[in-house]
Amino acid sequence: MKLSEVLVSERHKVGKTQQNVAGDLFLTRQSLSNWENGKNFPNIPTLIKLSNYYVFSLDTIKGDEYLMKQVKKDYELINLKKAKNIR
């Protein structure tokens, strides 16, 4: 399932507006809107915050190939930064 679909569905389940969720998670409403519309994706820590907030498993979004490519790219960047800091 695509992340955008999960986010909209889960937000409707809890009966909150984008503004409510953004305030609860200290995000901008515009960011949440972009994620819900599939325009871009949250970073890994924010993705985890969203899954905890809505109580959904990250396995739910494994089928979103574009998101998975982005997550892999972010993961590689994090590891590269860690490697530079170790030296």
C-alpha angles and dihedrals in degrees: 000000000000118000092233091057092047093050094050093044094048093046090053091048091058091043097234134138123234088253092054093051093044090052093047092051098036093244133128118261088230092059092050090047091052091051092047090050093047093242092129141339138250120248119258098266091049091046088056091048090052093049091050093046094050093032098232128139118248085227085074091072099042089104092064097096096186091052092047090054089051092048090050090050091050091047091052090049091051091051091048091053091048091051091052091050093051094058 
